[in-house]
């Protein structure tokens, strides 16, 4: 009897965890061993393994799905680009593209014709629709939508991105918990909290709660989806916002171009100008990065 009961939780969890295409369930999976980014550059990663989905043999994770190794992308200045993606320099004078065929990076100069004014609303260009990308690395380094940067020094819950400037778009808010300092610095991405209309999602230790109730994955309801991917958990808000919590604590927020100039919090306002990223909740500018980070500490979490 005891032996039978001891194996029951494992059987229930294994059956409930449905893995995406080209991946399979592992009770002890390392997110670093099958990452496309790890092919091109040395990545900071945890030594721990996690229960979850792992790419099948001959496939690696591009951050969203398990793809054949030959379809892995490129790394440019520490930023991973999927095959077919392009990235612009901060001043929008150069465009670098990761080839879909050879996974090689090619760069070219871009110029405006006479009488035109060039502006850059999004550095990364995927399938023709501009998107914003904000990231907190596993080393607690923050990179905003517009290319600004900062470093977390204190633990706490911080607001990363929220809608501040358009009532016609459904309101959302993304917050992250930074853990207590350890010998190596802050523990990044202990949990994420996502608010979207009447839905409140908590992701912590590979467990998911929606409006305070634990749920099995995949979860799909009211334009909100939560699913397990090879190297973590993905939360999708009506295809407008995606939040990716990696197993190593890295947090990525991806937003659609329609949100450009309408956001606030630590990831910035997504207007193409990193010089005005350090804005307080009051809308005032702040020159001190530490004060800026402190101002966006969540008061209710």
C-alpha positions as CSV (number, residue, x, y, z in Angstrom):
1,X,0.0,0.0,0.0
2,X,2.7,2.5,1.0
3,X,4.7,1.8,-2.2
4,X,1.6,2.4,-4.3
5,X,0.8,5.7,-2.6
6,X,4.4,6.9,-2.9
7,X,4.4,6.6,-6.6
8,X,0.9,8.2,-7.1
9,X,2.0,11.9,-7.1
10,X,4.6,11.2,-9.7
11,X,2.2,9.4,-12.0
12,X,-0.4,12.2,-11.7
13,X,2.2,14.9,-12.5
14,X,3.7,13.1,-15.4
15,X,0.3,12.5,-17.0
16,X,-0.7,16.2,-16.6
17,X,2.5,17.6,-18.1
18,X,2.0,17.8,-21.8
19,X,5.2,18.6,-23.7
20,X,5.2,20.7,-27.0
21,X,6.3,19.2,-30.3
22,X,9.8,17.8,-30.6
23,X,10.2,17.5,-26.8
24,X,9.6,15.0,-24.1
25,X,9.1,14.9,-20.3
26,X,12.2,14.5,-18.0
27,X,12.1,14.5,-14.2
28,X,15.6,16.1,-14.2
29,X,16.2,18.3,-17.2
30,X,19.0,20.9,-17.6
31,X,17.8,24.0,-19.5
32,X,21.3,24.8,-20.6
33,X,22.2,21.6,-22.4
34,X,19.8,22.0,-25.2
35,X,19.7,25.8,-25.7
36,X,20.4,27.3,-29.2
37,X,22.1,30.3,-27.6
38,X,24.6,28.0,-25.9
39,X,25.9,26.9,-29.3
40,X,27.3,30.4,-30.1
41,X,28.2,31.9,-26.8
42,X,28.9,31.0,-23.2
43,X,25.7,31.5,-21.1
44,X,25.3,31.8,-17.4
45,X,23.2,28.9,-16.1
46,X,22.2,27.1,-13.0
47,X,23.8,23.8,-12.1
48,X,20.5,22.5,-10.9
49,X,18.1,20.4,-13.0
50,X,14.3,20.8,-13.1
51,X,11.3,18.6,-13.8
52,X,9.9,19.6,-17.2
53,X,10.1,19.2,-21.0
54,X,13.4,18.6,-22.8
55,X,14.1,18.8,-26.5
56,X,14.3,15.5,-28.4
57,X,17.6,14.4,-29.8
58,X,18.7,16.5,-32.8
59,X,16.7,19.5,-31.6
60,X,17.4,22.5,-29.4
61,X,15.4,25.3,-27.8
62,X,15.3,28.7,-29.6
63,X,13.5,30.2,-26.5
64,X,10.0,29.4,-27.7
65,X,10.1,25.9,-29.3
66,X,12.4,23.0,-30.0
67,X,13.8,23.3,-33.5
68,X,16.2,21.2,-35.5
69,X,19.8,22.1,-34.6
70,X,20.5,23.4,-38.1
71,X,17.6,26.0,-37.6
72,X,19.1,27.5,-34.5
73,X,19.7,31.2,-34.7
74,X,22.5,33.7,-34.1
75,X,23.9,35.7,-31.2
76,X,24.7,39.4,-31.7
77,X,26.1,41.5,-28.8
78,X,24.8,39.0,-26.3
79,X,21.2,39.0,-27.8
80,X,19.9,35.7,-29.3
81,X,18.1,36.1,-32.6
82,X,16.0,33.3,-34.1
83,X,16.6,32.3,-37.7
84,X,15.0,35.0,-39.9
85,X,15.1,37.8,-37.2
86,X,16.8,41.1,-37.7
87,X,18.1,43.6,-35.2
88,X,18.8,47.3,-35.6
89,X,21.6,49.2,-33.9
90,X,20.6,51.7,-31.2
91,X,20.9,54.6,-33.7
92,X,19.2,52.6,-36.4
93,X,22.1,53.0,-38.9
94,X,22.8,49.3,-39.1
95,X,20.6,46.2,-39.6
96,X,21.9,42.7,-38.8
97,X,19.9,39.6,-40.0
98,X,20.2,36.0,-39.0
99,X,19.9,33.9,-42.1
100,X,17.2,31.3,-42.2
101,X,19.4,29.0,-44.3
102,X,22.9,29.1,-42.8
103,X,22.2,30.7,-39.3
104,X,24.9,33.2,-40.2
105,X,24.7,36.9,-39.2
106,X,25.0,39.5,-41.9
107,X,25.0,43.2,-41.3
108,X,24.3,46.1,-43.6
109,X,24.1,49.9,-43.3
110,X,20.6,51.5,-43.5
111,X,20.0,55.1,-44.5
112,X,17.0,57.4,-45.0
113,X,16.5,58.9,-48.5
114,X,16.7,62.6,-48.9
115,X,13.8,64.4,-47.1
116,X,13.0,61.5,-44.9
117,X,13.4,61.1,-41.1
118,X,14.3,57.7,-39.7
119,X,13.1,56.6,-36.3
120,X,13.6,53.3,-34.6
121,X,10.5,52.0,-32.6
122,X,11.9,48.4,-32.1
123,X,15.4,47.0,-32.5
124,X,14.2,43.5,-33.2
125,X,12.3,42.8,-36.4
126,X,10.9,39.3,-36.8
127,X,8.2,38.7,-39.4
128,X,7.6,42.3,-40.4
129,X,5.8,43.4,-37.2
130,X,7.9,45.3,-34.8
131,X,8.1,43.9,-31.3
132,X,9.7,45.1,-28.0
133,X,12.0,42.9,-25.9
134,X,12.9,43.5,-22.3
135,X,15.0,41.1,-20.2
136,X,16.3,40.5,-16.7
137,X,19.3,38.1,-17.1
138,X,20.2,35.5,-14.5
139,X,23.0,37.9,-13.4
140,X,20.3,40.5,-12.4
141,X,21.0,42.7,-15.4
142,X,18.0,44.6,-16.8
143,X,17.8,45.5,-20.5
144,X,14.8,47.7,-21.4
145,X,12.7,47.7,-24.6
146,X,14.8,50.6,-25.9
147,X,18.2,49.3,-25.0
148,X,18.7,50.9,-21.6
149,X,20.3,48.9,-18.8
150,X,20.6,48.7,-15.0
151,X,21.4,46.1,-12.3
152,X,19.3,44.9,-9.4
153,X,21.0,45.2,-6.1
154,X,18.1,44.6,-3.7
155,X,15.5,41.9,-3.3
156,X,11.8,42.5,-3.6
157,X,8.9,42.5,-6.1
158,X,9.3,45.0,-8.9
159,X,7.0,46.1,-11.7
160,X,8.5,45.3,-15.1
161,X,5.9,46.5,-17.6
162,X,2.4,47.8,-17.4
163,X,0.0,49.7,-19.7
164,X,0.0,53.4,-18.7
165,X,-1.2,55.3,-21.8
166,X,-4.2,53.8,-23.6
167,X,-7.6,52.9,-22.3
168,X,-8.6,51.2,-25.6
169,X,-6.1,48.3,-25.0
170,X,-6.8,45.8,-22.3
171,X,-4.8,46.8,-19.1
172,X,-2.0,44.5,-18.0
173,X,0.9,44.4,-15.5
174,X,3.9,42.2,-15.2
175,X,5.9,42.0,-11.9
176,X,8.9,39.9,-10.9
177,X,10.2,38.7,-7.5
178,X,14.0,39.1,-6.9
179,X,15.1,36.9,-4.1
180,X,17.4,37.6,-1.1
181,X,21.1,38.2,-1.8
182,X,23.3,35.1,-1.9
183,X,27.1,34.7,-2.4
184,X,26.6,35.3,-6.1
185,X,24.2,38.2,-5.8
186,X,20.4,38.5,-6.0
187,X,18.4,35.4,-6.9
188,X,16.6,36.5,-10.1
189,X,13.1,35.5,-11.2
190,X,12.0,33.7,-8.1
191,X,8.4,34.3,-9.3
192,X,6.5,36.3,-11.8
193,X,3.1,37.9,-11.3
194,X,0.9,38.8,-14.3
195,X,-2.3,40.8,-14.2
196,X,-4.6,40.9,-17.3
197,X,-8.1,42.3,-17.1
198,X,-9.8,40.1,-14.4
199,X,-7.0,37.4,-14.3
200,X,-4.1,37.2,-11.9
201,X,-1.4,34.6,-12.7
202,X,1.4,33.6,-10.4
203,X,4.3,31.4,-11.6
204,X,6.7,30.1,-8.9
205,X,8.9,27.0,-8.7
206,X,7.3,25.6,-11.8
207,X,3.9,25.9,-10.2
208,X,1.0,28.0,-11.5
209,X,-1.9,29.7,-9.8
210,X,-4.7,31.6,-11.6
211,X,-6.7,33.9,-9.4
212,X,-5.3,32.1,-6.3
213,X,-6.1,28.5,-7.5
214,X,-3.5,26.0,-8.7
215,X,-3.9,24.9,-12.3
216,X,-2.5,22.3,-14.6
217,X,-0.8,23.2,-17.9
218,X,-1.6,24.0,-20.6
219,X,-4.1,26.7,-19.4
220,X,-6.2,28.6,-21.9
221,X,-9.1,30.9,-20.8
222,X,-10.3,34.4,-21.5
223,X,-7.5,35.3,-24.0
224,X,-4.9,34.1,-21.5
225,X,-2.7,31.1,-22.0
226,X,0.0,29.5,-19.8
227,X,2.2,26.7,-21.1
228,X,5.3,24.8,-20.4
229,X,8.1,25.2,-22.9
230,X,11.5,23.5,-23.0
231,X,13.3,26.0,-20.8
232,X,10.6,27.4,-18.6
233,X,7.1,28.7,-18.6
234,X,5.4,31.1,-21.1
235,X,2.4,33.3,-20.3
236,X,0.6,34.8,-23.3
237,X,-1.9,37.7,-23.0
238,X,-4.1,37.9,-26.0
239,X,-1.0,37.7,-28.3
240,X,-0.1,41.3,-27.2
241,X,2.3,40.4,-24.4
242,X,4.4,37.3,-23.7
243,X,6.3,36.7,-20.5
244,X,8.9,33.9,-20.3
245,X,10.3,32.7,-17.0
246,X,13.4,30.5,-17.6
247,X,14.4,27.7,-15.3
248,X,17.6,29.7,-14.4
249,X,15.5,32.7,-13.3
250,X,15.9,34.8,-16.5
251,X,12.8,36.8,-17.3
252,X,11.8,38.0,-20.8
253,X,8.9,40.3,-21.7
254,X,7.9,40.6,-25.4
255,X,5.3,43.1,-26.5
256,X,3.7,43.9,-29.9
257,X,4.3,47.1,-31.8
258,X,0.8,48.5,-31.0
259,X,2.0,49.0,-27.4
260,X,4.9,51.3,-28.5
261,X,4.9,54.5,-26.4
262,X,2.1,53.3,-24.1
263,X,4.1,51.5,-21.4
264,X,5.9,52.3,-18.2
265,X,7.8,50.7,-15.3
266,X,11.3,49.2,-15.3
267,X,11.2,48.0,-19.0
268,X,10.7,51.5,-20.1
269,X,8.1,53.1,-22.4
270,X,9.0,51.4,-25.7
271,X,9.4,54.6,-27.7
272,X,12.8,53.9,-29.3
273,X,14.6,56.4,-27.1
274,X,16.5,54.9,-24.2
275,X,17.4,58.3,-22.9
276,X,14.0,58.7,-21.3
277,X,13.6,55.2,-19.8
278,X,14.3,56.3,-16.2
279,X,10.8,57.6,-15.5
280,X,9.1,57.3,-12.1
281,X,5.5,56.2,-11.5
282,X,4.7,60.0,-11.3
283,X,6.0,60.5,-14.9
284,X,9.0,62.5,-13.7
285,X,12.5,61.6,-15.0
286,X,15.1,60.2,-12.6
287,X,18.8,60.2,-13.3
288,X,19.8,57.8,-10.5
289,X,19.3,54.2,-11.5
290,X,19.0,52.9,-7.9
291,X,16.3,55.4,-7.2
292,X,14.5,54.5,-10.4
293,X,14.6,50.8,-9.5
294,X,13.4,51.5,-5.9
295,X,10.5,53.6,-7.2
296,X,9.1,50.7,-9.1
297,X,9.0,48.3,-6.2
298,X,5.5,46.8,-6.0
299,X,3.5,48.1,-3.1
300,X,0.9,45.3,-3.0
301,X,2.9,42.1,-3.5
